[in-house]
């Protein structure tokens, strides 16, 4: 059974920073892609970023480019989302998810992620 646990959420003022972590356990290959998603109240869940199995490929939605950095540590089976210059519109529950792709150097912002964590709340307000 695959289990994902997010942590690192909290409340910050606009312009602040948070680092989210996603720890993965269970019988899953270390070559899976990891995606970060978020869902604000009243909104649909949206993808934010992804990182490939080998950590060499990343992708971001336009609204977070230059502010968020995704990474992973395959020794620790943990992914990270460093969020800087946070804005009130970043307020949401953030989720991580995994999926297997054809190549460990691929990641995708498209649907199809298979296993999900329970989410961690991020609040950005003054």
C-alpha positions in Angstrom: 0.0 0.0 0.0 1.3 3.4 -1.0 1.0 6.2 1.6 1.8 9.9 1.1 1.9 12.4 4.0 2.2 16.1 3.5 3.5 18.5 6.1 4.8 22.0 6.5 1.6 24.0 6.0 0.7 26.9 8.1 -0.2 30.6 8.2 2.1 33.3 6.9 1.8 36.9 5.8 2.0 37.9 2.2 5.6 37.8 1.0 6.4 35.0 3.4 7.7 31.5 2.7 6.8 28.0 3.5 8.3 24.6 2.6 6.0 21.7 2.2 7.2 18.1 2.4 5.7 15.0 1.0 6.9 11.7 2.5 6.1 8.6 0.6 6.1 5.0 1.9 4.9 1.7 0.6 5.7 -0.5 -2.3 6.3 2.0 -5.1 9.2 2.4 -7.5 11.4 5.4 -6.9 11.1 6.4 -10.5 7.6 7.8 -10.2 6.7 11.4 -10.9 5.4 13.6 -8.1 2.9 16.3 -8.5 1.8 19.1 -6.2 -1.8 20.2 -6.3 -3.9 22.7 -4.4 -7.6 23.4 -3.8 -9.0 26.6 -2.5 -12.4 26.9 -0.9 -15.1 26.9 -3.7 -12.5 26.1 -6.4 -11.6 22.9 -8.2 -8.3 21.3 -7.4 -5.5 22.5 -9.7 -2.1 21.3 -10.4 0.8 23.5 -9.2 4.0 21.7 -10.1 5.7 18.4 -10.8 9.1 16.7 -10.6 10.3 13.7 -12.5 11.4 10.5 -11.0 15.1 11.4 -11.3 14.5 14.9 -10.1 15.9 16.4 -13.3 12.7 17.7 -14.9 10.3 20.1 -13.2 7.3 22.0 -14.4 5.1 24.8 -12.9 1.9 26.6 -13.7 2.4 30.2 -14.7 1.1 31.7 -11.5 3.8 30.2 -9.3 6.8 30.3 -11.7 9.7 32.2 -10.1 8.2 31.8 -6.7 7.9 28.0 -6.1 10.6 25.4 -6.4 9.9 21.7 -6.4 12.5 19.1 -5.6 12.9 15.6 -4.3 15.2 13.4 -2.3 15.0 9.8 -3.4 17.1 8.5 -0.6 14.5 9.9 1.9 11.5 9.2 -0.4 10.5 12.8 0.2 9.4 15.6 -2.1 9.5 19.3 -1.3 7.7 22.4 -2.5 9.5 25.6 -1.5 7.1 28.5 -1.7 8.4 32.0 -1.6 6.8 35.4 -2.1 3.5 33.9 -1.1 0.3 35.7 -2.0 -3.2 35.5 -0.5 -4.3 33.7 -3.7 -2.0 30.9 -2.8 -4.2 30.0 0.2 -5.4 26.5 -0.3 -5.1 22.9 0.9 -2.0 21.5 -0.8 -1.7 17.9 -1.9 1.0 15.7 -3.3 0.4 12.8 -5.5 2.4 10.2 -7.5 2.2 8.4 -10.8 4.3 6.2 -13.0 5.3 7.6 -16.4 7.1 6.0 -19.3 10.4 7.6 -18.4 11.9 8.6 -15.0 12.9 11.9 -16.6 9.3 12.9 -17.3 6.8 14.7 -15.3 3.4 16.0 -16.3 0.9 18.6 -15.2 -1.9 16.6 -16.7 -4.4 14.4 -14.8 -3.7 10.8 -14.0 -2.0 10.9 -10.7 -2.8 7.7 -8.8 -2.0 8.0 -5.1 -2.7 11.0 -3.0 -1.9 12.4 0.4 -4.4 14.0 2.8 -3.3 17.5 2.3 -1.8 20.3 4.3 -3.4 23.8 4.8 -1.6 26.9 3.7 -3.1 30.3 4.7 -1.6 33.6 3.4 -3.1 36.7 4.9 -2.2 39.8 6.7 
